[in-house]
Amino acid sequence: AWEDWQWVDQMLSTLPHAQREVFELILAELDTKEIADLLGKTPATIRQNLAHGRRRLKENLGKDYQIDSARKRRKEDIP
């Protein structure tokens, strides 16, 4: 488990400060409104930082490690 957190920390370290800060607060289980209030930003700005950060993390992960949580399985996809 420690190695997993080290890996997450290493991946987050590739993000710009604002995006990294938002991701760390998400991992601390705060929601976007709470983060916005804490950082003095709007919830829209927090969502934008998350979107940009996700895109950057996917790019950094490369094609060897795919994240596809949004994909929904269709009945014909299930064996």
C-alpha positions, 0 to 999 in steps of 0.5 A, spaced: 500 500 500 505 504 501 508 503 494 501 505 491 501 512 495 508 513 493 506 512 486 500 517 486 505 522 489 510 521 484 504 522 479 501 528 482 508 531 482 508 532 475 502 537 475 502 544 476 501 547 483 494 549 483 492 542 479 496 538 484 493 542 490 486 540 488 487 533 487 490 532 494 484 535 497 480 531 493 484 525 495 483 528 502 475 527 501 473 534 500 468 536 495 469 541 489 465 546 493 469 545 500 475 546 496 473 552 492 471 555 499 478 553 502 482 556 496 478 562 495 476 560 488 470 558 484 467 551 484 468 552 476 475 553 477 476 547 481 472 543 476 477 546 471 483 544 474 481 537 475 479 536 468 486 539 466 489 535 471 486 528 469 488 530 462 495 531 464 495 525 468 493 521 462 498 523 458 503 522 463 501 515 464 502 514 456 499 508 452 502 503 457 497 504 462 490 506 460 484 509 465 478 508 462 473 509 468 468 512 463 467 506 459 460 503 460 460 495 458 454 493 453 451 487 454 454 484 448 461 486 451 460 481 457 462 474 456 
